Amino acid sequence: MRSFKHMTLVLATVSFSNAAFGGTFTLMTGKDATKYPGPNRFLMPSPGPGFPGTVHDGDRLAGTSDVGVTATYQGLGSPMYAPNHVGAMSFLFRRGSIPAGGSNRVPILGTDFLGGPLLDLDGNATGPRSLVPVASQVPVEIPGSASHVDLSFNLSNLTVSLTNFDATGTNEGGPNIQPEIATVVVTLAGTSPTGTFGGAINPGMDTRTGTLTAHTGPSGALKGVYRISNLGFELWYDAIDPASASADQLGTLQHLGKFRGWLVVRDCATGQFPTLTGQNLGGTLWPTVNSANVGQVFNTAVTLFGPTATITNGPASDQYSAAGNGGLTLTDGAGDIGAYFDTVAVPMLSATAQAFVYLEAAGVGINNSGDPVFSDTTGYDVVVVASSTEAIPGIAGDVNGDGSVTPQDATDLATMLLAPDASSACELARGDVNQDGNTDGRDIAALVDKLI
């Protein structure tokens, strides 16, 4: 059998031994700039009494046919950024309820558009980063930075870990509220005001680990697609307002939940992302509202109103799990999220992108500011669309790249060894089962041992 000396260089560059990879997934932007993710719709408080409120969430995806109206800033002065100036594809949604006299309520939905450069809040671009706003100092953008989620994947163990979240957000503000409220920083729970990481304060929810499942589609031949499930998280959300009562602490709002979604990897052999329309990826969560965590108690990040908070279903006259909440069902592409990926996400990817993720969660939240509109309730939801340029290794022995090692790979390895010049470098790397830097007959025995 022929050995391949060039394989040594490939294996020295990317570790295939445990098929683990990870790094920065940059939040994608550039769709429907300045617009809401969905058109206006009226939402009645249930069971009432109250008055209809206007929400703008639609299917909660950017780039679909139900584009919303312009998100106009409401508030005093001029904010640092206009709402959704970057054309966000990632969002935080916060269900709220405005008191309207007696037990009357008016439904409201706050939307934060995520993406763009990260901020240094003390106004000093040359010193260490600070996430504490300073009076009279305008926050500055960190040169070369971008909003991102950091993920680590292990394709052998089929696990995923959340290692960081750092994003800038914009929103419409509110009537008679200072402009600094319309710009926010979003971090992973436990992050310090200097940007260093810490542990989870609600580890029962914020596990930061989840599972992967290779998704091979109805034909069984789809490659490079993995379902993400049960990835626990807690995100902290803070305005850049130095006058806040807790400006020196992070976690004014806490978003908690379990991400589900998709990891999609560029095929190293063809150089293309897989076509996902009609591959049984299903739709999105919406209009699901999280009711499972109502009544549960969580630790607070800012203890102005106590060390814990209990999640409710909203005010008695405005229950957030009632019909009409939680956005609208995806209808574009016959409700197929795979079609959304093909027509919206993939065309937005750079030529150097190696993978992208879609994450969604119907979650719960805590407001540590004493705000009478957004409180400790369900209805804190998240959508994330992000891409990575990190090189993606394959699983040693997964010769055909379908996400698992099966007897078919032994047949494919034998074929590869008969015609090695017909295979790409990444395919040859997957065939180096014993990890000795060569793809040869000894890998057949190693693959058989792996299958037994």
C-alpha positions as a LaTeX table, in Angstrom:
\begin{tabular}{lrrr}
\hline
Residue & $x$ (\AA) & $y$ (\AA) & $z$ (\AA) \\
\hline
Met1 & 0.00 & 0.00 & 0.00 \\
Arg2 & 1.09 & 3.56 & $-0.63$ \\
Ser3 & 1.85 & 5.85 & 2.32 \\
Phe4 & 1.35 & 9.59 & 2.14 \\
Lys5 & 4.16 & 11.68 & 3.58 \\
His6 & 2.19 & 14.90 & 3.11 \\
Met7 & $-0.25$ & 13.68 & 5.74 \\
Thr8 & 2.24 & 14.39 & 8.51 \\
Leu9 & 1.97 & 18.10 & 7.84 \\
Val10 & $-1.84$ & 18.00 & 7.83 \\
Leu11 & $-1.98$ & 16.19 & 11.14 \\
Ala12 & 0.52 & 18.55 & 12.71 \\
Thr13 & $-1.68$ & 21.49 & 11.78 \\
Val14 & $-5.06$ & 20.19 & 12.97 \\
Ser15 & $-5.61$ & 17.66 & 15.71 \\
Phe16 & $-7.70$ & 14.74 & 14.45 \\
Ser17 & $-7.05$ & 12.55 & 17.47 \\
Asn18 & $-10.25$ & 13.43 & 19.28 \\
Ala19 & $-12.03$ & 15.37 & 16.51 \\
Ala20 & $-12.36$ & 18.33 & 18.88 \\
Phe21 & $-12.44$ & 21.88 & 17.60 \\
Gly22 & $-13.76$ & 25.18 & 18.75 \\
Gly23 & $-13.30$ & 28.88 & 18.81 \\
Thr24 & $-14.97$ & 32.10 & 17.92 \\
Phe25 & $-18.24$ & 32.14 & 15.99 \\
Thr26 & $-18.84$ & 35.73 & 14.91 \\
Leu27 & $-22.44$ & 36.91 & 15.02 \\
Met28 & $-23.58$ & 37.42 & 11.44 \\
Thr29 & $-25.01$ & 40.77 & 10.35 \\
Gly30 & $-26.18$ & 42.49 & 7.19 \\
Lys31 & $-29.86$ & 41.59 & 6.84 \\
Asp32 & $-32.77$ & 44.06 & 7.11 \\
Ala33 & $-30.72$ & 46.83 & 8.72 \\
Thr34 & $-32.76$ & 49.21 & 10.94 \\
Lys35 & $-35.80$ & 46.88 & 10.67 \\
Tyr36 & $-37.59$ & 44.72 & 13.22 \\
Pro37 & $-37.49$ & 40.96 & 12.57 \\
Gly38 & $-41.24$ & 40.92 & 11.93 \\
Pro39 & $-44.16$ & 43.19 & 11.04 \\
Asn40 & $-46.47$ & 44.86 & 13.52 \\
Arg41 & $-49.02$ & 42.67 & 15.22 \\
Phe42 & $-51.39$ & 43.35 & 18.10 \\
Leu43 & $-51.17$ & 41.32 & 21.28 \\
Met44 & $-53.95$ & 41.34 & 23.86 \\
Pro45 & $-53.26$ & 40.75 & 27.56 \\
Ser46 & $-54.75$ & 37.44 & 28.62 \\
Pro47 & $-56.99$ & 36.96 & 30.53 \\
Gly48 & $-57.15$ & 40.77 & 30.86 \\
Pro49 & $-58.28$ & 43.38 & 31.57 \\
Gly50 & $-56.08$ & 45.61 & 29.51 \\
Phe51 & $-55.35$ & 47.11 & 26.14 \\
Pro52 & $-53.67$ & 45.71 & 23.02 \\
Gly53 & $-49.95$ & 46.23 & 22.64 \\
Thr54 & $-47.96$ & 46.30 & 19.42 \\
Val55 & $-45.12$ & 43.82 & 19.00 \\
His56 & $-42.77$ & 43.34 & 16.03 \\
Asp57 & $-41.31$ & 39.85 & 16.32 \\
Gly58 & $-42.79$ & 37.85 & 13.43 \\
Asp59 & $-40.92$ & 34.56 & 12.86 \\
Arg60 & $-37.95$ & 36.02 & 14.77 \\
Leu61 & $-35.59$ & 35.58 & 11.84 \\
Ala62 & $-33.90$ & 38.25 & 9.74 \\
Gly63 & $-34.00$ & 37.92 & 5.98 \\
Thr64 & $-37.39$ & 36.22 & 5.65 \\
Ser65 & $-40.39$ & 37.66 & 3.83 \\
Asp66 & $-42.06$ & 39.09 & 6.96 \\
Val67 & $-39.69$ & 42.05 & 7.32 \\
Gly68 & $-40.74$ & 44.51 & 10.01 \\
Val69 & $-41.00$ & 48.27 & 10.04 \\
Thr70 & $-38.11$ & 50.55 & 10.95 \\
Ala71 & $-37.12$ & 50.30 & 14.61 \\
Thr72 & $-37.27$ & 53.94 & 15.65 \\
Tyr73 & $-35.42$ & 55.16 & 18.73 \\
Gln74 & $-37.70$ & 56.31 & 21.54 \\
Gly75 & $-36.17$ & 58.33 & 24.33 \\
Leu76 & $-34.18$ & 61.38 & 25.27 \\
Gly77 & $-31.21$ & 62.65 & 23.29 \\
Ser78 & $-29.38$ & 60.56 & 20.74 \\
Pro79 & $-28.17$ & 57.00 & 21.40 \\
Met80 & $-24.69$ & 55.78 & 20.54 \\
Tyr81 & $-26.19$ & 53.67 & 17.74 \\
Ala82 & $-29.53$ & 53.59 & 15.96 \\
Pro83 & $-31.54$ & 50.41 & 16.65 \\
Asn84 & $-30.33$ & 47.53 & 14.45 \\
His85 & $-27.85$ & 49.66 & 12.54 \\
Val86 & $-25.83$ & 46.53 & 11.63 \\
Gly87 & $-28.65$ & 44.40 & 10.20 \\
Ala88 & $-28.61$ & 41.88 & 13.03 \\
Met89 & $-29.40$ & 38.20 & 12.57 \\
Ser90 & $-29.18$ & 37.50 & 16.32 \\
Phe91 & $-31.69$ & 38.79 & 18.86 \\
Leu92 & $-32.68$ & 38.91 & 22.51 \\
Phe93 & $-36.44$ & 39.11 & 23.11 \\
Arg94 & $-37.92$ & 40.27 & 26.45 \\
Arg95 & $-41.64$ & 39.98 & 27.07 \\
Gly96 & $-42.94$ & 42.76 & 29.29 \\
Ser97 & $-46.18$ & 44.29 & 30.49 \\
Ile98 & $-46.92$ & 47.98 & 31.04 \\
Pro99 & $-49.16$ & 48.91 & 34.02 \\
Ala100 & $-52.15$ & 50.88 & 32.68 \\
Gly101 & $-54.18$ & 51.70 & 35.78 \\
Gly102 & $-55.70$ & 49.22 & 38.22 \\
Ser103 & $-55.20$ & 45.69 & 36.95 \\
Asn104 & $-55.08$ & 46.80 & 33.31 \\
Arg105 & $-51.96$ & 45.89 & 31.38 \\
Val106 & $-50.51$ & 46.58 & 27.92 \\
Pro107 & $-48.29$ & 43.84 & 26.40 \\
Ile108 & $-44.85$ & 44.86 & 25.18 \\
Leu109 & $-41.87$ & 43.10 & 23.65 \\
Gly110 & $-38.33$ & 44.45 & 23.90 \\
Thr111 & $-35.95$ & 43.41 & 21.13 \\
Asp112 & $-32.18$ & 43.77 & 21.26 \\
Phe113 & $-30.32$ & 43.50 & 17.96 \\
Leu114 & $-26.93$ & 41.86 & 18.48 \\
Gly115 & $-23.78$ & 42.34 & 16.43 \\
Gly116 & $-21.00$ & 44.72 & 15.55 \\
Pro117 & $-17.79$ & 45.67 & 17.37 \\
Leu118 & $-17.28$ & 45.13 & 21.09 \\
Leu119 & $-17.17$ & 48.15 & 23.40 \\
Asp120 & $-14.76$ & 49.45 & 26.04 \\
Leu121 & $-17.01$ & 51.41 & 28.36 \\
Asp122 & $-14.46$ & 53.63 & 30.12 \\
Gly123 & $-13.68$ & 55.42 & 26.86 \\
Asn124 & $-10.00$ & 54.45 & 26.87 \\
Ala125 & $-9.20$ & 52.42 & 23.79 \\
Thr126 & $-5.56$ & 51.90 & 24.71 \\
Gly127 & $-5.92$ & 50.62 & 28.28 \\
Pro128 & $-7.41$ & 47.39 & 29.64 \\
Arg129 & $-11.02$ & 46.78 & 28.69 \\
Ser130 & $-13.68$ & 47.88 & 31.15 \\
Leu131 & $-17.34$ & 46.86 & 31.19 \\
Val132 & $-18.15$ & 49.55 & 33.75 \\
Pro133 & $-19.50$ & 52.78 & 32.19 \\
Val134 & $-17.94$ & 56.04 & 33.36 \\
Ala135 & $-19.77$ & 59.35 & 33.63 \\
Ser136 & $-18.78$ & 61.84 & 30.91 \\
Gln137 & $-16.83$ & 59.15 & 29.03 \\
Val138 & $-18.24$ & 57.89 & 25.74 \\
Pro139 & $-17.66$ & 54.13 & 25.22 \\
Val140 & $-15.33$ & 53.29 & 22.35 \\
Glu141 & $-15.25$ & 50.42 & 19.90 \\
Ile142 & $-12.41$ & 47.93 & 20.31 \\
Pro143 & $-10.54$ & 47.95 & 16.98 \\
Gly144 & $-10.82$ & 44.72 & 15.02 \\
Ser145 & $-13.34$ & 43.19 & 17.42 \\
Ala146 & $-16.69$ & 41.59 & 16.67 \\
Ser147 & $-19.61$ & 40.25 & 18.67 \\
His148 & $-19.22$ & 36.52 & 19.10 \\
Val149 & $-20.17$ & 33.27 & 20.79 \\
Asp150 & $-17.40$ & 30.79 & 21.56 \\
Leu151 & $-18.16$ & 27.10 & 21.24 \\
Ser152 & $-16.15$ & 23.91 & 21.56 \\
Phe153 & $-17.28$ & 20.80 & 19.70 \\
Asn154 & $-16.14$ & 17.21 & 20.09 \\
Leu155 & $-17.31$ & 15.19 & 17.11 \\
Ser156 & $-16.07$ & 11.91 & 18.60 \\
Asn157 & $-17.93$ & 12.28 & 21.89 \\
Leu158 & $-20.76$ & 14.27 & 20.25 \\
Thr159 & $-20.68$ & 17.06 & 22.83 \\
Val160 & $-20.71$ & 20.85 & 22.64 \\
Ser161 & $-19.53$ & 23.39 & 25.22 \\
Leu162 & $-20.32$ & 27.10 & 25.52 \\
Thr163 & $-17.13$ & 28.90 & 26.55 \\
Asn164 & $-17.93$ & 32.58 & 26.01 \\
Phe165 & $-20.49$ & 35.09 & 24.80 \\
Asp166 & $-19.55$ & 38.72 & 24.18 \\
Ala167 & $-21.79$ & 40.99 & 22.12 \\
Thr168 & $-22.96$ & 44.53 & 21.59 \\
Gly169 & $-26.68$ & 45.18 & 21.28 \\
Thr170 & $-28.99$ & 48.01 & 20.33 \\
Asn171 & $-32.67$ & 48.60 & 21.04 \\
Glu172 & $-35.35$ & 51.24 & 20.65 \\
Gly173 & $-34.95$ & 52.61 & 24.19 \\
Gly174 & $-38.09$ & 53.93 & 25.84 \\
Pro175 & $-40.13$ & 57.12 & 26.26 \\
Asn176 & $-38.36$ & 59.74 & 28.40 \\
Ile177 & $-35.44$ & 57.37 & 29.11 \\
Gln178 & $-31.78$ & 58.33 & 28.74 \\
Pro179 & $-30.09$ & 57.31 & 25.45 \\
Glu180 & $-27.52$ & 55.03 & 27.13 \\
Ile181 & $-30.29$ & 52.48 & 27.73 \\
Ala182 & $-30.49$ & 51.87 & 23.97 \\
Thr183 & $-26.99$ & 50.34 & 23.80 \\
Val184 & $-26.12$ & 47.22 & 25.76 \\
Val185 & $-23.33$ & 44.74 & 26.35 \\
Val186 & $-24.18$ & 41.04 & 26.58 \\
Thr187 & $-21.80$ & 38.68 & 28.36 \\
Leu188 & $-21.66$ & 35.14 & 29.71 \\
Ala189 & $-22.77$ & 34.82 & 33.33 \\
Gly190 & $-19.90$ & 35.22 & 35.77 \\
Thr191 & $-18.01$ & 37.72 & 33.61 \\
Ser192 & $-16.30$ & 40.36 & 35.75 \\
Pro193 & $-16.38$ & 44.13 & 35.04 \\
Thr194 & $-12.87$ & 43.77 & 33.59 \\
Gly195 & $-14.00$ & 41.07 & 31.18 \\
Thr196 & $-12.49$ & 38.05 & 32.92 \\
Phe197 & $-14.57$ & 34.88 & 33.03 \\
Gly198 & $-16.16$ & 33.27 & 36.06 \\
Gly199 & $-18.26$ & 30.28 & 36.88 \\
Ala200 & $-22.00$ & 29.86 & 36.60 \\
Ile201 & $-24.15$ & 31.27 & 39.41 \\
Asn202 & $-27.06$ & 29.04 & 38.37 \\
Pro203 & $-25.29$ & 25.81 & 37.39 \\
Gly204 & $-28.50$ & 23.79 & 37.29 \\
Met205 & $-29.56$ & 25.78 & 34.21 \\
Asp206 & $-26.26$ & 27.29 & 33.07 \\
Thr207 & $-24.52$ & 23.97 & 32.37 \\
Arg208 & $-22.66$ & 25.32 & 29.31 \\
Thr209 & $-22.66$ & 21.81 & 27.89 \\
Gly210 & $-24.94$ & 20.07 & 25.42 \\
Thr211 & $-25.09$ & 17.22 & 22.97 \\
Leu212 & $-24.57$ & 16.76 & 19.24 \\
Thr213 & $-26.36$ & 14.33 & 16.97 \\
Ala214 & $-25.16$ & 13.71 & 13.43 \\
His215 & $-28.09$ & 14.44 & 11.09 \\
Thr216 & $-27.84$ & 12.46 & 7.85 \\
Gly217 & $-31.20$ & 13.47 & 6.36 \\
Pro218 & $-33.86$ & 11.25 & 4.79 \\
Ser219 & $-31.35$ & 9.60 & 2.42 \\
Gly220 & $-28.80$ & 8.89 & 5.14 \\
Ala221 & $-26.10$ & 10.54 & 2.99 \\
Leu222 & $-26.14$ & 14.12 & 4.34 \\
Lys223 & $-22.75$ & 15.14 & 5.74 \\
Gly224 & $-21.48$ & 17.88 & 8.05 \\
Val225 & $-24.76$ & 18.60 & 9.84 \\
Tyr226 & $-25.24$ & 18.16 & 13.59 \\
Arg227 & $-28.22$ & 18.84 & 15.80 \\
Ile228 & $-27.38$ & 20.80 & 18.97 \\
Ser229 & $-29.51$ & 19.99 & 22.01 \\
Asn230 & $-29.81$ & 20.99 & 25.65 \\
Leu231 & $-26.95$ & 23.52 & 25.74 \\
Gly232 & $-27.57$ & 25.33 & 29.03 \\
Phe233 & $-26.68$ & 29.02 & 29.25 \\
Glu234 & $-27.07$ & 32.22 & 31.23 \\
Leu235 & $-26.41$ & 35.55 & 29.50 \\
Trp236 & $-26.00$ & 38.86 & 31.31 \\
Tyr237 & $-27.32$ & 42.05 & 29.78 \\
Asp238 & $-26.25$ & 45.55 & 30.85 \\
Ala239 & $-26.82$ & 49.04 & 29.47 \\
Ile240 & $-23.93$ & 51.47 & 29.03 \\
Asp241 & $-25.66$ & 53.91 & 31.40 \\
Pro242 & $-23.25$ & 55.15 & 34.12 \\
Ala243 & $-26.18$ & 56.46 & 36.19 \\
Ser244 & $-27.59$ & 52.99 & 36.79 \\
Ala245 & $-27.84$ & 51.96 & 40.44 \\
Ser246 & $-25.71$ & 48.89 & 39.65 \\
Ala247 & $-23.46$ & 50.30 & 36.90 \\
Asp248 & $-20.39$ & 48.72 & 38.51 \\
Gln249 & $-21.93$ & 45.23 & 38.44 \\
Leu250 & $-22.83$ & 43.00 & 35.51 \\
Gly251 & $-26.07$ & 41.08 & 35.24 \\
Thr252 & $-28.75$ & 43.78 & 35.43 \\
Leu253 & $-30.84$ & 41.41 & 33.34 \\
Gln254 & $-30.26$ & 37.67 & 33.27 \\
His255 & $-31.35$ & 35.48 & 30.35 \\
Leu256 & $-31.41$ & 31.74 & 31.14 \\
Gly257 & $-32.35$ & 28.78 & 29.00 \\
Lys258 & $-31.33$ & 25.75 & 26.98 \\
Phe259 & $-30.11$ & 26.30 & 23.43 \\
Arg260 & $-31.06$ & 23.95 & 20.66 \\
Gly261 & $-30.10$ & 24.35 & 17.03 \\
Trp262 & $-27.67$ & 23.29 & 14.35 \\
Leu263 & $-23.98$ & 23.11 & 13.51 \\
Val264 & $-23.29$ & 23.03 & 9.76 \\
Val265 & $-19.77$ & 22.35 & 8.47 \\
Arg266 & $-18.34$ & 23.06 & 5.03 \\
Asp267 & $-17.47$ & 19.84 & 3.17 \\
Cys268 & $-13.68$ & 19.73 & 3.02 \\
Ala269 & $-13.78$ & 17.56 & $-0.10$ \\
Thr270 & $-16.13$ & 19.69 & $-2.22$ \\
Gly271 & $-15.49$ & 23.05 & $-0.56$ \\
Gln272 & $-19.26$ & 23.61 & $-0.36$ \\
Phe273 & $-21.81$ & 23.78 & 2.43 \\
Pro274 & $-24.45$ & 21.04 & 2.18 \\
Thr275 & $-27.83$ & 21.84 & 0.69 \\
Leu276 & $-30.30$ & 21.65 & 3.57 \\
Thr277 & $-33.70$ & 22.31 & 2.01 \\
Gly278 & $-35.85$ & 19.20 & 2.39 \\
Gln279 & $-33.37$ & 17.47 & 4.71 \\
Asn280 & $-35.87$ & 17.19 & 7.58 \\
Leu281 & $-34.30$ & 19.84 & 9.82 \\
Gly282 & $-37.78$ & 20.96 & 10.85 \\
Gly283 & $-38.79$ & 24.49 & 11.81 \\
Thr284 & $-38.08$ & 26.80 & 14.73 \\
Leu285 & $-39.25$ & 26.85 & 18.36 \\
Trp286 & $-41.74$ & 29.62 & 17.92 \\
Pro287 & $-44.44$ & 30.16 & 19.09 \\
Thr288 & $-43.27$ & 28.03 & 22.03 \\
Val289 & $-43.15$ & 29.83 & 25.39 \\
Asn290 & $-41.11$ & 28.35 & 28.23 \\
Ser291 & $-43.45$ & 27.24 & 31.00 \\
Ala292 & $-41.20$ & 24.53 & 32.46 \\
Asn293 & $-39.21$ & 26.96 & 34.60 \\
Val294 & $-42.12$ & 29.03 & 35.91 \\
Gly295 & $-42.08$ & 28.86 & 39.71 \\
Gln296 & $-38.39$ & 27.99 & 39.88 \\
Val297 & $-35.96$ & 30.03 & 41.96 \\
Phe298 & $-32.63$ & 31.30 & 40.61 \\
Asn299 & $-29.72$ & 33.19 & 42.11 \\
Thr300 & $-29.50$ & 36.85 & 41.15 \\
Ala301 & $-26.41$ & 38.51 & 39.72 \\
Val302 & $-27.21$ & 41.84 & 41.41 \\
Thr303 & $-28.75$ & 41.56 & 44.86 \\
Leu304 & $-30.47$ & 44.95 & 45.11 \\
Phe305 & $-33.80$ & 43.17 & 45.53 \\
Gly306 & $-32.58$ & 39.99 & 47.16 \\
Pro307 & $-30.23$ & 37.07 & 46.45 \\
Thr308 & $-32.82$ & 35.03 & 44.56 \\
Ala309 & $-35.73$ & 35.54 & 42.18 \\
Thr310 & $-38.76$ & 33.39 & 41.38 \\
Ile311 & $-39.86$ & 33.09 & 37.76 \\
Thr312 & $-43.51$ & 33.96 & 37.11 \\
Asn313 & $-45.78$ & 33.68 & 34.09 \\
Gly314 & $-46.29$ & 37.44 & 34.02 \\
Pro315 & $-48.85$ & 39.60 & 35.85 \\
Ala316 & $-52.17$ & 37.97 & 36.73 \\
Ser317 & $-53.98$ & 39.80 & 33.93 \\
Asp318 & $-51.25$ & 39.30 & 31.32 \\
Gln319 & $-50.05$ & 35.70 & 31.26 \\
Tyr320 & $-47.10$ & 35.22 & 28.91 \\
Ser321 & $-47.81$ & 31.59 & 28.08 \\
Ala322 & $-51.21$ & 32.51 & 26.60 \\
Ala323 & $-51.78$ & 32.06 & 22.87 \\
Gly324 & $-50.22$ & 34.76 & 20.72 \\
Asn325 & $-46.99$ & 35.09 & 22.67 \\
Gly326 & $-43.66$ & 33.65 & 21.54 \\
Gly327 & $-43.52$ & 34.89 & 17.96 \\
Leu328 & $-45.00$ & 33.30 & 14.85 \\
Thr329 & $-44.40$ & 29.98 & 13.13 \\
Leu330 & $-41.88$ & 30.08 & 10.28 \\
Thr331 & $-43.71$ & 29.91 & 6.94 \\
Asp332 & $-40.95$ & 30.75 & 4.42 \\
Gly333 & $-39.67$ & 27.67 & 2.64 \\
Ala334 & $-42.76$ & 25.76 & 3.82 \\
Gly335 & $-41.55$ & 26.23 & 7.39 \\
Asp336 & $-38.22$ & 24.52 & 6.70 \\
Ile337 & $-35.28$ & 26.02 & 8.64 \\
Gly338 & $-33.02$ & 24.21 & 6.18 \\
Ala339 & $-34.42$ & 26.37 & 3.38 \\
Tyr340 & $-33.69$ & 29.45 & 5.52 \\
Phe341 & $-30.09$ & 28.34 & 5.88 \\
Asp342 & $-29.73$ & 27.77 & 2.12 \\
Thr343 & $-31.35$ & 31.02 & 0.99 \\
Val344 & $-30.38$ & 33.44 & 3.76 \\
Ala345 & $-27.52$ & 32.24 & 5.97 \\
Val346 & $-25.17$ & 30.49 & 3.52 \\
Pro347 & $-25.13$ & 33.34 & 0.96 \\
Met348 & $-24.03$ & 35.65 & 3.79 \\
Leu349 & $-21.00$ & 33.53 & 4.69 \\
Ser350 & $-17.50$ & 34.61 & 3.73 \\
Ala351 & $-15.34$ & 32.48 & 1.46 \\
Thr352 & $-13.21$ & 31.59 & 4.49 \\
Ala353 & $-16.12$ & 30.46 & 6.69 \\
Gln354 & $-15.78$ & 26.81 & 7.66 \\
Ala355 & $-18.93$ & 26.37 & 9.77 \\
Phe356 & $-21.97$ & 28.19 & 11.06 \\
Val357 & $-24.33$ & 27.69 & 13.96 \\
Tyr358 & $-27.98$ & 28.48 & 14.53 \\
Leu359 & $-29.05$ & 28.57 & 18.19 \\
Glu360 & $-32.48$ & 29.31 & 19.64 \\
Ala361 & $-33.97$ & 29.19 & 23.11 \\
Ala362 & $-37.32$ & 29.89 & 24.70 \\
Gly363 & $-36.03$ & 31.00 & 28.08 \\
Val364 & $-36.71$ & 32.88 & 31.28 \\
Gly365 & $-35.24$ & 36.04 & 32.71 \\
Ile366 & $-34.55$ & 38.09 & 35.80 \\
Asn367 & $-34.55$ & 41.90 & 35.99 \\
Asn368 & $-32.45$ & 43.22 & 38.86 \\
Ser369 & $-33.25$ & 46.90 & 38.25 \\
Gly370 & $-36.74$ & 47.14 & 39.76 \\
Asp371 & $-38.23$ & 47.88 & 36.32 \\
Pro372 & $-42.06$ & 47.59 & 36.49 \\
Val373 & $-42.30$ & 46.57 & 32.81 \\
Phe374 & $-39.76$ & 43.75 & 32.47 \\
Ser375 & $-39.60$ & 41.55 & 35.54 \\
Asp376 & $-38.69$ & 37.99 & 36.61 \\
Thr377 & $-40.70$ & 36.01 & 34.09 \\
Thr378 & $-40.78$ & 33.62 & 31.21 \\
Gly379 & $-40.58$ & 35.13 & 27.71 \\
Tyr380 & $-36.84$ & 35.91 & 27.58 \\
Asp381 & $-35.94$ & 34.32 & 24.26 \\
Val382 & $-32.76$ & 34.18 & 22.17 \\
Val383 & $-31.82$ & 33.62 & 18.51 \\
Val384 & $-28.15$ & 33.39 & 17.45 \\
Val385 & $-26.73$ & 33.01 & 13.93 \\
Ala386 & $-22.92$ & 32.96 & 13.82 \\
Ser387 & $-20.07$ & 31.71 & 11.63 \\
Ser388 & $-16.49$ & 30.55 & 12.16 \\
Thr389 & $-13.35$ & 30.51 & 10.03 \\
Glu390 & $-11.71$ & 27.88 & 12.27 \\
Ala391 & $-10.47$ & 24.76 & 10.47 \\
Ile392 & $-12.82$ & 21.85 & 11.19 \\
Pro393 & $-11.19$ & 18.43 & 11.71 \\
Gly394 & $-12.87$ & 15.18 & 10.83 \\
Ile395 & $-13.21$ & 12.05 & 12.92 \\
Ala396 & $-10.41$ & 9.58 & 12.33 \\
Gly397 & $-12.11$ & 6.56 & 10.76 \\
Asp398 & $-15.16$ & 8.48 & 9.55 \\
Val399 & $-13.91$ & 8.13 & 5.99 \\
Asn400 & $-17.14$ & 9.19 & 4.30 \\
Gly401 & $-17.65$ & 12.17 & 6.63 \\
Asp402 & $-21.19$ & 11.34 & 7.73 \\
Gly403 & $-20.46$ & 12.03 & 11.40 \\
Ser404 & $-19.98$ & 8.48 & 12.66 \\
Val405 & $-17.72$ & 5.45 & 12.15 \\
Thr406 & $-19.62$ & 2.52 & 10.59 \\
Pro407 & $-18.80$ & $-0.58$ & 8.53 \\
Gln408 & $-19.37$ & 1.50 & 5.39 \\
Asp409 & $-16.22$ & 3.44 & 6.30 \\
Ala410 & $-14.15$ & 0.24 & 6.03 \\
Thr411 & $-15.40$ & $-0.24$ & 2.47 \\
Asp412 & $-14.70$ & 3.42 & 1.67 \\
Leu413 & $-11.21$ & 3.19 & 3.16 \\
Ala414 & $-10.38$ & 0.19 & 0.99 \\
Thr415 & $-11.57$ & 2.13 & $-2.07$ \\
Met416 & $-9.48$ & 5.11 & $-1.02$ \\
Leu417 & $-6.34$ & 3.01 & $-0.71$ \\
Leu418 & $-6.84$ & 1.64 & $-4.23$ \\
Ala419 & $-7.11$ & 5.16 & $-5.71$ \\
Pro420 & $-5.53$ & 7.62 & $-3.24$ \\
Asp421 & $-5.08$ & 10.41 & $-5.79$ \\
Ala422 & $-8.88$ & 10.64 & $-6.10$ \\
Ser423 & $-9.21$ & 11.73 & $-2.46$ \\
Ser424 & $-8.69$ & 15.17 & $-0.92$ \\
Ala425 & $-6.25$ & 15.83 & 1.93 \\
Cys426 & $-9.06$ & 16.01 & 4.48 \\
Glu427 & $-10.51$ & 12.69 & 3.30 \\
Leu428 & $-7.09$ & 11.08 & 3.58 \\
Ala429 & $-6.75$ & 12.51 & 7.07 \\
Arg430 & $-10.00$ & 10.83 & 8.12 \\
Gly431 & $-8.58$ & 7.57 & 6.77 \\
Asp432 & $-5.51$ & 7.77 & 9.03 \\
Val433 & $-7.33$ & 5.77 & 11.70 \\
Asn434 & $-4.25$ & 4.83 & 13.76 \\
Gln435 & $-2.97$ & 8.43 & 13.68 \\
Asp436 & 0.56 & 7.55 & 12.57 \\
Gly437 & 0.62 & 10.24 & 9.87 \\
Asn438 & 0.11 & 7.78 & 7.00 \\
Thr439 & $-2.96$ & 6.37 & 5.31 \\
Asp440 & $-2.16$ & 2.74 & 4.51 \\
Gly441 & $-3.15$ & $-0.88$ & 5.09 \\
Arg442 & $-2.52$ & $-0.66$ & 8.81 \\
Asp443 & $-5.49$ & 1.71 & 9.05 \\
Ile444 & $-7.81$ & $-1.06$ & 7.83 \\
Ala445 & $-6.90$ & $-3.12$ & 10.91 \\
Ala446 & $-7.23$ & $-0.06$ & 13.16 \\
Leu447 & $-10.69$ & 0.65 & 11.73 \\
Val448 & $-11.82$ & $-2.93$ & 12.24 \\
Asp449 & $-10.65$ & $-2.72$ & 15.87 \\
Lys450 & $-12.63$ & 0.49 & 16.27 \\
Leu451 & $-15.78$ & $-1.14$ & 14.94 \\
Ile452 & $-15.57$ & $-4.25$ & 17.13 \\
\hline
\end{tabular}
